[in-house]
Amino acid sequence: MMGDSMMGGMMWLMAIFWLLIAAVLVLAIAALVKYLFKK
């Protein structure tokens, strides 16, 4: 039981971690596109 909950926790942490990275990437790309089109 304990090992199961630990794996679930790790999966949640990884999912949140990847979501944060994806959000940062999307924001960076959006900023880059705005910057390029502003010129």
C-alpha positions, 0 to 999 in steps of 0.5 A: 500500500505504502509503495503504491501511494509513493508512486502516485505521489511521484507521478503527480509531482512529475505531471505538475513539473512537466505542466510547469515546463510546458506553460513556461515554454508556451509563454516563452514562445508567445513572447518570442512571436510577439517580439518578432512580429513587433519589428 
